[in-house]
């Protein structure tokens, strides 16, 4: 046991001496969580728009004032004719143009109907759709203020209530996904590189013929990264709570246990990658390219799995990150307990056992 503890200490010393490893372990996670939290968002603020007001009456001026007063839009310019619309979009200066029809106020009084054309730049469909929805919401609110004294015989008023994320903050979606990506990539990549480095330098065989058993060597190699990955998880959760105001509705203890389970599964996957990699470069490429794209695309982090083709939905079931994102969102946002996420936990546990068993078998074949 003393030899085993000494071996683990040696691995810690080796990690702390390697500045590149420390940067990957601690610098990259912090940079990614801050980048995703601040820079990547599906919300709109101060979007530049243009106005084509062919009517120029009191009503259109009031509507334009209400739009410019909102935090969502900034009126970049006023244009005089419809032929200018295409040129402005080609310049890329604005994301939308509001086109008020001629005699807007007269038509509103006479026919009880007037038209505003919302023209958006749909090169980014999601942003274009969001802009149109926000403009419609402002116009509906203004229309309601005009008709507040009218009595309608029958009226259906839909009322929407957003559960778990009433303010529709995009950070609530990105933090669980970024935490999953960081723990998966850092854990798998660092483990695969660490063990592959020993194989590449020819020192792994020396370790295996030492008094330590092969399984002790493997566990000793992995244990420091379990500890360091837990620190990463704590840092991510602390940043998300105090900087991005991410709520943790559920048990922190359950969140910690589930995170450790996912970390162990990622480390086991890293060991498995090291068994098929002869060099550190190969291990890093498999860890980064082979894991990053599936984790981002097939985990439900950005794109809903239910909208994917059936074959991709089936493939997503073998991605551990998919199940961890469901677990972490359930705990942090919904406040659920183990009784609601036991199935996902068992699937993740089964994957972890499978990766470990396959890794041990591969190591016996190649190194024992």
CORQUI-V292567 format. One record per backbone hydrogen bond with DSSP energy under -0.5 kcal/mol. NH is the residue of the N-H (numbers start at 1). CO is the residue of the C=O. E is the energy in kcal/mol with one decimal. If there is no record, write none. Layout:
# CORQUI-V292567
{{NH:CO:E} {NH:CO:E}}
This chain:
# CORQUI-V292567
{{5:1:-2.7} {6:2:-2.5} {7:3:-2.2} {8:4:-2.0} {9:5:-2.2} {10:6:-2.2} {11:7:-1.8} {12:8:-2.0} {13:9:-2.5} {14:10:-2.3} {15:11:-2.2} {16:12:-2.5} {17:13:-1.4} {18:14:-0.9} {18:15:-0.6} {19:17:-1.0} {22:18:-1.9} {23:19:-2.4} {24:20:-2.3} {25:21:-2.5} {26:22:-2.7} {27:22:-0.8} {27:23:-1.0} {28:23:-2.1} {30:26:-1.2} {31:27:-2.4} {32:28:-2.6} {33:29:-2.4} {34:30:-2.0} {35:31:-2.4} {36:32:-2.9} {37:33:-1.9} {38:34:-2.4} {39:35:-2.4} {40:35:-1.0} {40:36:-0.5} {41:39:-0.7} {46:71:-2.1} {47:72:-2.8} {49:74:-2.2} {50:96:-2.2} {51:77:-1.9} {52:98:-3.0} {53:51:-0.6} {53:79:-0.5} {54:52:-0.9} {54:100:-1.4} {61:57:-2.0} {62:58:-1.9} {63:59:-2.3} {64:60:-2.7} {65:61:-2.1} {66:62:-2.1} {67:63:-2.2} {68:64:-2.6} {69:65:-1.9} {70:66:-0.7} {70:67:-0.8} {73:70:-0.5} {74:47:-2.8} {76:49:-3.3} {76:74:-0.7} {77:49:-0.9} {79:51:-2.8} {84:81:-1.5} {85:82:-1.6} {88:84:-2.0} {89:85:-2.1} {90:86:-2.2} {91:87:-1.5} {92:88:-0.7} {92:89:-0.8} {93:88:-1.1} {95:48:-2.9} {96:48:-0.7} {97:119:-2.9} {98:50:-2.4} {99:97:-0.6} {99:117:-2.9} {100:52:-2.5} {100:98:-0.7} {101:115:-1.8} {104:101:-0.7} {107:103:-2.5} {108:104:-1.9} {109:105:-2.0} {110:106:-3.3} {111:107:-1.8} {113:107:-1.5} {117:99:-2.8} {118:116:-0.6} {119:97:-2.9} {119:117:-0.8} {120:118:-0.6} {121:95:-2.6} {122:120:-1.0} {124:121:-0.9} {125:123:-0.5} {128:124:-2.4} {129:125:-2.5} {130:126:-2.1} {131:127:-2.7} {132:128:-2.2} {133:129:-2.1} {134:130:-2.3} {135:131:-2.5} {136:132:-2.4} {137:133:-2.0} {138:134:-1.9} {139:135:-2.4} {140:136:-2.6} {141:137:-2.0} {142:138:-2.1} {143:139:-2.7} {144:140:-2.3} {145:141:-1.6} {146:142:-1.4} {147:143:-1.5} {148:145:-0.5} {150:147:-1.3} {152:150:-0.6} {157:155:-0.6} {158:156:-0.6} {163:161:-0.7} {168:165:-1.9} {172:169:-1.1} {173:170:-1.3} {174:170:-2.0} {175:171:-2.4} {177:173:-1.0} {178:174:-3.3} {179:175:-2.6} {180:176:-1.9} {181:177:-2.5} {182:178:-2.8} {183:179:-2.3} {184:180:-2.3} {185:181:-2.9} {186:182:-2.6} {187:183:-1.4} {188:184:-2.2} {189:185:-2.8} {190:186:-2.3} {191:187:-1.8} {192:188:-2.2} {193:189:-2.3} {194:190:-2.3} {195:191:-2.2} {196:192:-2.0} {197:193:-2.4} {198:194:-1.2} {199:195:-1.8} {200:196:-2.9} {201:197:-2.1} {202:198:-0.7} {203:198:-2.0} {204:198:-1.4} {207:203:-1.8} {208:204:-2.1} {209:205:-1.3} {210:207:-1.1} {216:213:-0.5} {217:213:-2.0} {218:214:-2.3} {219:215:-2.6} {220:216:-2.7} {221:217:-1.9} {222:218:-1.8} {223:219:-2.9} {224:220:-0.7} {225:222:-0.9} {226:222:-1.5} {227:223:-2.0} {228:224:-2.5} {229:225:-2.2} {230:226:-1.9} {231:227:-1.7} {232:228:-2.0} {233:229:-2.5} {234:230:-2.4} {235:231:-2.6} {236:232:-2.5} {237:233:-2.4} {238:234:-2.6} {239:235:-2.6} {240:236:-2.6} {241:237:-2.0} {242:238:-2.6} {243:239:-2.3} {244:239:-1.3} {246:240:-3.3} {249:332:-2.6} {250:331:-1.8} {255:251:-2.0} {256:252:-2.3} {257:253:-2.2} {258:254:-2.5} {259:255:-2.1} {260:256:-2.4} {261:257:-2.2} {262:258:-2.2} {263:259:-2.6} {264:260:-2.6} {265:261:-1.9} {266:262:-2.3} {267:263:-2.6} {268:264:-2.5} {269:265:-1.9} {270:266:-1.9} {271:267:-2.2} {272:268:-2.1} {273:269:-2.2} {274:270:-2.0} {275:271:-1.2} {276:272:-0.7} {276:273:-1.0} {277:274:-0.6} {283:279:-2.0} {284:280:-2.6} {285:281:-2.3} {286:282:-2.4} {287:283:-2.4} {288:284:-2.9} {289:285:-2.1} {290:285:-1.0} {290:286:-0.8} {291:287:-0.6} {292:288:-2.3} {293:289:-0.8} {295:291:-2.3} {296:292:-2.6} {297:293:-3.1} {298:294:-2.3} {299:295:-0.6} {302:296:-0.9} {307:304:-1.1} {308:305:-1.7} {313:309:-2.0} {314:310:-2.2} {315:311:-2.1} {316:312:-2.2} {317:313:-0.6} {317:314:-1.0} {318:315:-1.8} {319:316:-1.5} {320:318:-0.7} {322:319:-1.2} {323:319:-0.8} {324:320:-1.8} {325:321:-2.4} {326:322:-1.6} {327:323:-1.9} {328:324:-3.1} {329:325:-2.4} {330:326:-1.9} {331:327:-2.2} {332:328:-2.7} {333:329:-2.0} {334:329:-1.4} {335:330:-0.8} {336:330:-2.3} {340:337:-1.7} {341:337:-0.8} {342:338:-0.7} {345:341:-2.1} {346:342:-2.5} {347:343:-2.2} {348:344:-2.3} {349:345:-2.5} {350:346:-2.7} {351:347:-2.3} {352:348:-2.1} {353:349:-2.4} {354:350:-2.2} {355:351:-2.6} {356:352:-2.4} {357:353:-2.7} {358:354:-2.5} {359:355:-2.3} {360:356:-2.7} {361:357:-2.1} {362:358:-2.2} {363:359:-2.5} {364:360:-2.0} {365:361:-1.7} {366:362:-2.3} {367:363:-2.9} {368:363:-1.3}}
